[in-house]
């Protein structure tokens, strides 16, 4: 399935880290939500296209965006105002 965000929105694949404490694996329910993700698609806003490119890693608000399943993976559809930084 191909998703093309509209206006000032970005489709982001959250980057999950496996967390371990010694030999104990921390369950998903105890982890904080990820706040870094990879941009998979950009909306139609020209100014946004100049700032962010597909493949960029971005930091976004902890509870930002709408969850969306694309090709079996959880993605977030995030508004431009919820993007906080680009990670280099």
Beta strands, then each sheet from edge to edge (+ up, - down):
strand 1: 9-14
strand 2: 20-21
strand 3: 24-25
strand 4: 36-42
strand 5: 57-60
strand 6: 66-70
strand 7: 73-79
strand 8: 83-87
sheet 1: 6+ 7- 1+ 4- 5+ 8-
sheet 2: 2+ 3-
end
